[in-house]
């Protein structure tokens, strides 16, 4: 099968199309014929191999990609909830070989029936970013209907899903974005949008229940500023798990009596299924920025590395 492989860490040029053996699913896994694969900023981070928190998990050569949509062609002996022929979306195993390939394997618990209203290309833009958002907002933020959430990086892949999920679940949503993206975040459903280029959110907000850090900024000083807008007992959640909290932030949280949490992605089948229901009910939209053929993966990586892509980038694997 064809796959985009890296044999060394580096820039987009290290990605090569190779022919490799088709993987075989373990007892708890499914083999998926990949029709499309999402492209995420973490793909570029892994390709570069410069992140110390991830580097120890990575073994070369490897196939990139942790967003897949396609058809189940084989199931392991222990798999109950999925069968051959199912149209699915989900996350391949990490660390391990990914979805920039004609076939991939992953734990069955990390895949679910894709939204019926989406084609494979659209569905491939959902899993990783959406699961990261869901993990942060509900898994760690424990957001409840009627609560107020402040989402930093609201126009990005994770932030955009977070805005929509929080709104769909009955929260009051305040997003933060640049001037160019204010209207876009409003269209996603945010009740308020703060323009970080023109406004100081810490002067405008107070008594927030949950703050979600979904921006690419990694700065504990900025995090301390963010927790200042929380109410007593509020929760600050960051999806930037590669950048730990420092002692100053932990102490500030203790003084203010708020919780702080790093939220690693949790690829749960039940969450994917619930997201599919929201999408099919037109409560969540999936916006695709551009679709690239597999051969143009390098250009997709150059674009995703800017952190300024509105909507999702997807690789067309099947055609």
C-alpha positions as CSV (number, residue, x, y, z in Angstrom):
1,X,0.0,0.0,0.0
2,X,1.0,3.6,-0.5
3,X,1.9,5.6,2.6
4,X,3.6,8.9,3.5
5,X,6.7,8.0,5.5
6,X,9.5,9.8,7.3
7,X,12.8,8.1,7.8
8,X,14.3,11.2,9.5
9,X,13.0,14.2,11.3
10,X,13.0,17.5,9.6
11,X,11.1,19.8,7.2
12,X,8.2,19.0,4.8
13,X,10.8,17.5,2.4
14,X,11.4,14.5,4.6
15,X,8.0,13.1,3.8
16,X,8.1,10.5,1.0
17,X,5.6,8.2,-0.7
18,X,6.6,4.6,-0.1
19,X,5.1,1.2,-0.7
20,X,4.8,-0.7,2.5
21,X,3.0,-3.8,3.7
22,X,-0.7,-3.4,4.8
23,X,-1.0,-3.6,8.6
24,X,-2.8,-6.4,10.4
25,X,-5.2,-5.6,13.2
26,X,-4.6,-6.9,16.7
27,X,-7.6,-8.5,18.5
28,X,-8.9,-5.2,19.8
29,X,-8.2,-3.2,16.5
30,X,-9.9,-2.5,13.2
31,X,-8.2,-2.2,9.8
32,X,-9.6,0.8,7.9
33,X,-9.3,1.5,4.2
34,X,-8.5,5.2,4.4
35,X,-10.4,7.5,2.1
36,X,-9.2,10.8,3.6
37,X,-6.9,11.9,6.4
38,X,-7.0,15.2,8.3
39,X,-3.9,17.3,8.7
40,X,-3.2,18.8,12.1
41,X,-0.5,21.0,13.6
42,X,0.7,18.1,15.7
43,X,1.6,16.2,12.5
44,X,4.1,18.9,11.7
45,X,5.4,18.9,15.2
46,X,6.0,15.2,15.1
47,X,7.6,15.4,11.6
48,X,10.1,17.9,13.0
49,X,10.9,15.7,16.0
50,X,11.9,18.7,18.1
51,X,9.4,18.4,20.9
52,X,11.0,16.7,23.8
53,X,7.8,15.5,25.4
54,X,6.9,13.6,22.2
55,X,10.3,12.6,20.9
56,X,10.7,9.6,23.2
57,X,7.5,8.0,21.9
58,X,8.5,8.2,18.2
59,X,10.2,5.5,16.3
60,X,11.5,5.8,12.7
61,X,10.5,5.1,10.1
62,X,6.9,6.0,10.6
63,X,3.8,7.0,8.8
64,X,2.3,10.4,9.8
65,X,-1.4,11.3,10.3
66,X,-3.8,10.8,13.2
67,X,-7.2,11.6,11.6
68,X,-8.9,9.0,9.5
69,X,-12.2,8.5,7.6
70,X,-12.8,5.3,5.6
71,X,-14.3,1.9,5.5
72,X,-13.6,-1.0,7.9
73,X,-12.2,-3.9,6.0
74,X,-11.2,-6.2,8.8
75,X,-11.8,-6.5,12.6
76,X,-9.8,-8.1,15.3
77,X,-11.3,-11.1,17.1
78,X,-12.3,-9.1,20.2
79,X,-14.1,-6.3,18.3
80,X,-17.8,-6.2,18.9
81,X,-19.2,-2.8,18.0
82,X,-17.8,-2.4,14.5
83,X,-17.8,-4.7,11.5
84,X,-16.4,-4.9,8.0
85,X,-18.2,-2.4,5.7
86,X,-18.9,0.2,8.3
87,X,-18.2,3.8,7.3
88,X,-16.1,5.2,10.2
89,X,-14.0,8.0,11.4
90,X,-11.5,8.1,14.2
91,X,-7.9,8.2,15.4
92,X,-5.2,5.6,14.6
93,X,-3.0,4.4,17.4
94,X,-0.4,6.9,18.7
95,X,2.5,6.3,18.9
96,X,2.3,4.1,15.8
97,X,1.8,4.3,12.1
98,X,-0.8,6.9,11.1
99,X,-3.4,7.7,8.5
100,X,-1.4,9.2,5.6
101,X,-1.8,5.8,4.0
102,X,-4.2,3.7,2.0
103,X,-4.9,1.6,5.2
104,X,-4.4,2.1,8.9
105,X,-5.1,0.2,12.1
106,X,-6.4,1.5,15.4
107,X,-8.1,0.4,18.5
108,X,-11.8,-0.1,17.7
109,X,-12.6,2.0,20.8
110,X,-11.0,5.0,18.9
111,X,-13.4,4.7,15.9
112,X,-17.1,5.2,15.4
113,X,-19.7,5.4,12.6
114,X,-19.0,8.6,10.8
115,X,-21.7,11.4,10.6
116,X,-24.2,10.4,7.9
117,X,-24.4,14.0,6.7
118,X,-20.6,14.1,5.9
119,X,-18.6,12.6,3.1
120,X,-15.3,11.0,3.9
121,X,-13.3,14.2,3.2
122,X,-15.4,16.2,5.6
123,X,-15.4,13.5,8.2
124,X,-11.6,13.3,8.1
125,X,-11.5,16.8,9.3
126,X,-13.2,16.0,12.6
127,X,-11.6,13.4,14.9
128,X,-8.4,14.7,16.4
129,X,-9.3,18.4,16.7
130,X,-12.8,17.6,17.9
131,X,-11.8,15.0,20.4
132,X,-9.2,17.4,21.8
133,X,-11.9,20.1,22.2
134,X,-14.3,17.6,23.7
135,X,-11.7,16.3,26.2
136,X,-10.8,19.8,27.3
137,X,-14.4,21.3,27.5
138,X,-16.2,18.3,29.0
139,X,-13.7,15.8,30.1
140,X,-11.5,18.2,32.1
141,X,-13.6,21.4,32.1
142,X,-16.7,19.6,33.2
143,X,-18.8,22.3,31.5
144,X,-22.5,22.4,32.3
145,X,-25.5,24.0,30.6
146,X,-25.8,27.7,31.6
147,X,-22.1,28.1,32.6
148,X,-19.8,30.6,31.0
149,X,-16.7,29.4,29.1
150,X,-13.9,31.6,27.6
151,X,-12.2,29.9,24.7
152,X,-8.7,31.2,23.7
153,X,-7.8,30.4,20.1
154,X,-11.5,30.2,19.1
155,X,-10.9,30.4,15.4
156,X,-8.5,27.4,15.2
157,X,-9.3,23.8,14.6
158,X,-9.7,22.8,18.3
159,X,-11.1,26.2,19.3
160,X,-13.7,26.2,16.6
161,X,-15.1,22.8,17.6
162,X,-15.0,23.9,21.3
163,X,-17.1,26.9,20.5
164,X,-19.7,24.8,18.7
165,X,-19.8,21.9,21.3
166,X,-20.1,24.3,24.2
167,X,-22.9,26.2,22.5
168,X,-24.7,23.0,21.5
169,X,-24.6,21.9,25.1
170,X,-26.2,25.1,26.4
171,X,-23.2,27.1,27.7
172,X,-22.6,30.8,27.2
173,X,-19.6,31.0,25.0
174,X,-17.0,33.8,24.8
175,X,-14.4,33.3,22.2
176,X,-11.1,35.2,21.6
177,X,-9.6,35.7,18.1
178,X,-7.8,38.2,15.9
179,X,-9.6,41.0,14.2
180,X,-9.8,39.0,10.9
181,X,-11.6,36.1,12.6
182,X,-14.1,37.9,14.9
183,X,-17.0,37.5,12.5
184,X,-16.0,33.9,11.8
185,X,-16.2,32.9,15.5
186,X,-19.5,34.7,15.8
187,X,-20.7,32.5,12.9
188,X,-19.6,29.4,14.8
189,X,-22.1,30.4,17.5
190,X,-20.1,32.4,20.1
191,X,-22.2,34.7,22.2
192,X,-19.4,37.2,22.5
193,X,-16.0,37.5,20.7
194,X,-13.0,39.4,22.1
195,X,-10.5,40.8,19.6
196,X,-7.2,40.2,21.3
197,X,-5.5,42.8,19.0
198,X,-7.8,45.6,20.3
199,X,-9.1,44.4,23.7
200,X,-7.7,43.3,27.0
201,X,-9.9,40.4,28.0
202,X,-8.7,40.4,31.6
203,X,-10.3,43.9,32.0
204,X,-13.6,42.7,30.5
205,X,-14.2,39.3,31.9
206,X,-14.9,38.0,35.4
207,X,-16.7,35.1,37.1
208,X,-16.0,32.7,34.2
209,X,-16.6,29.0,34.9
210,X,-14.2,27.5,32.5
211,X,-11.2,28.9,30.5
212,X,-10.0,26.7,27.6
213,X,-6.5,27.4,26.2
214,X,-6.7,26.3,22.6
215,X,-4.3,28.8,21.2
216,X,-0.7,27.9,20.2
217,X,0.8,30.4,22.6
218,X,2.9,28.6,25.3
219,X,3.5,31.1,28.1
220,X,2.7,30.5,31.8
221,X,2.6,34.3,32.4
222,X,-0.3,34.5,29.9
223,X,-1.9,31.5,31.6
224,X,-1.8,33.3,35.0
225,X,-3.6,36.2,33.3
226,X,-6.2,33.8,32.0
227,X,-7.0,32.3,35.4
228,X,-7.6,35.7,36.8
229,X,-10.9,35.9,35.0
230,X,-12.2,32.7,36.6
231,X,-14.7,32.6,39.5
232,X,-13.8,30.8,42.7
233,X,-13.8,27.1,42.0
234,X,-13.5,27.7,38.2
235,X,-11.3,25.6,35.9
236,X,-8.5,26.5,33.6
237,X,-7.9,23.8,31.0
238,X,-5.1,23.8,28.5
239,X,-4.8,21.4,25.5
240,X,-1.1,22.3,25.1
241,X,0.0,19.3,27.1
242,X,3.6,19.6,25.9
243,X,4.0,22.8,27.9
244,X,3.6,22.1,31.6
245,X,2.4,24.5,34.3
246,X,5.2,26.1,36.4
247,X,5.3,26.7,40.1
248,X,4.2,30.3,39.8
249,X,1.0,29.4,38.0
250,X,0.2,26.6,40.4
251,X,0.6,29.0,43.3
252,X,-1.6,31.6,41.6
253,X,-4.3,29.0,41.1
254,X,-4.1,28.0,44.7
255,X,-4.4,31.6,46.0
256,X,-7.4,32.2,43.7
257,X,-9.0,28.8,44.6
258,X,-9.3,27.6,41.0
259,X,-8.3,24.4,39.3
260,X,-5.8,24.0,36.5
261,X,-5.7,21.0,34.2
262,X,-3.7,19.8,31.2
263,X,-6.0,17.9,28.9
264,X,-4.4,15.1,26.7
265,X,-6.6,14.0,23.9
266,X,-8.9,11.0,24.8
267,X,-10.1,9.2,21.7
268,X,-13.3,7.7,23.0
269,X,-15.8,5.9,20.7
270,X,-18.8,7.3,22.7
271,X,-17.6,10.8,22.3
272,X,-17.1,10.4,18.6
273,X,-20.7,8.9,18.4
274,X,-22.1,11.9,20.3
275,X,-20.3,14.3,18.1
276,X,-21.7,12.6,15.0
277,X,-25.2,13.1,16.4
278,X,-24.6,16.8,16.9
279,X,-23.2,17.1,13.4
280,X,-26.1,15.2,11.8
281,X,-28.5,17.4,13.8
282,X,-26.9,20.5,12.2
283,X,-25.7,21.8,15.6
284,X,-22.1,21.5,14.6
285,X,-20.6,22.4,11.2
286,X,-17.4,21.1,9.7
287,X,-15.6,23.7,7.7
288,X,-13.0,22.4,5.2
289,X,-10.4,24.9,4.1
290,X,-8.7,22.9,1.4
291,X,-8.3,19.3,0.2
292,X,-4.9,18.1,-1.0
293,X,-3.9,15.0,-3.0
294,X,-1.5,12.8,-1.1
295,X,1.3,13.9,-3.3
296,X,0.9,17.5,-2.1
297,X,1.3,16.6,1.6
298,X,4.3,18.9,1.9
299,X,2.3,22.0,1.0
300,X,-0.5,21.0,3.5
301,X,2.2,20.9,6.2
302,X,3.6,24.3,5.2
303,X,0.1,25.7,5.6
304,X,-0.8,24.0,8.8
305,X,2.5,25.1,10.4
306,X,1.4,28.7,10.2
307,X,-1.3,28.1,12.9
308,X,-3.5,30.6,11.0
309,X,-5.6,28.2,8.9
310,X,-9.4,28.8,9.2
311,X,-11.2,25.5,8.7
312,X,-9.6,22.1,8.3
313,X,-7.0,20.8,5.9
314,X,-7.5,17.3,4.5
315,X,-5.6,14.8,2.4
316,X,-7.5,12.9,-0.3
317,X,-6.1,9.4,0.0
318,X,-8.4,7.3,-2.1
319,X,-8.5,9.1,-5.5
